[in-house]
Amino acid sequence: MKRLLDHLAGCARFGMRPGLEAIDAVAAALGRPERSFPSIHIAGTNGKGAVAAILDAALRARSLAPVTRYTSPHLVRINERFFVDGTAVGDDALAAAADDVLAALGADRLTYFETLTAVAFVLFARFRPAFAVIECGLGGRLDATNLVVPAVSVITRLGLDHCDWLGDTIEKIAAEKAGIVKPGVPVVLGANEPVVREVVSLRAAELGAPFVYAPDLADESEIPGGFSLGGAFNRENAVTALAVLRTLEGLGTVPAAPDPCAGFNAVCWPGRYQRLGATLVDGAHNPPAAAALAAALRADGVQARSLALVSGFCGDKDVAAVLRTLSPLVARGYAVKTSNPRSLSAAETAARMRAAGIDAMACASLDEALAHSGAASAAKEQVAAAPSALVAGSLFLAGEALAALGAVPAPSDRRPDPFETLVTNYEPRNML
């Protein structure tokens, strides 16, 4: 395992690069492991990880085994990216797959995310899954995961994020995400603006891929009250997942279930609208996610100016828009610098909070912020009332907070995730 972590640390300086040539060559050297199992491929701006987690649980509930899942980024440990039958892969299995990938590299060099994607392909090929659920990292067309030819492609809700790399309009972003559509392979699009539906449906028609608009095939009224993920936005994600399941049933690749939402009550997706007592931890870090978070908080009874907000942000995010969206619900803010290399300082985040109308203080550490905000004590409360404290601003911060609050172990080998934190030599290649 140390060999993999050390190798990934060396990959960080290479940042990101467009194109599939490098990982395609390595996959060929490995014997095309990505072609040895059926898969579901998911792209999107927000919700793609949640849809992956829902599908994972639902497929297992239909007695399919094993089911594997590859997502990013990890919150605490790199193992969280690789799941087999609902459990993160252990160090030994992960290290063995990584050894094969590193041996195949030779003198070639993959980026951080390309390396982990190749590891996922090798790992899953060994487990011979009934289905592998695979989430794109960023974009779609040029994402390393786009080597797979899935049983169905999925695109969740799109918004303006990573605009420097994917395009500065929703049409350009939709075109990049639609790059995962394969000839003849059905594509399920979650609820989206009409322009997104137009871009994706046109691309599907060009490739002879059946196009399914999720709200036409499933309805929120079908999602069970006991659905285990909170927030109205996750009910939208559940509708997308249900439409994917029905599409797979229509293909005959997934058995029909008496309860179409079997497994939805057992979905686990940490750090995304996760309640710990009266503290809520969410990885919202872009304007669409912040809007969905604010709507969910209001639906859960959070009143105006009632929350203590603990936040830390990467400097390349639209911090002002996120904070303006959350500001009406916040009584006081506590700013932190995360261990992310691109994190704003606590003072910078506090200044941006004040500019958004939030009374804020800069804290020397996350522990200090959790203590001053009351989030640490609120997390221990056994209450069903509305949240009184919120931790939000990045998935990296969410992972740190969950560890600090004792919800997950805090390993000694925690290392920053360069795919989330370091974007250097990526040249935009917009399709429109």
Disulfide bonds with the S-S distance in Angstrom:
none
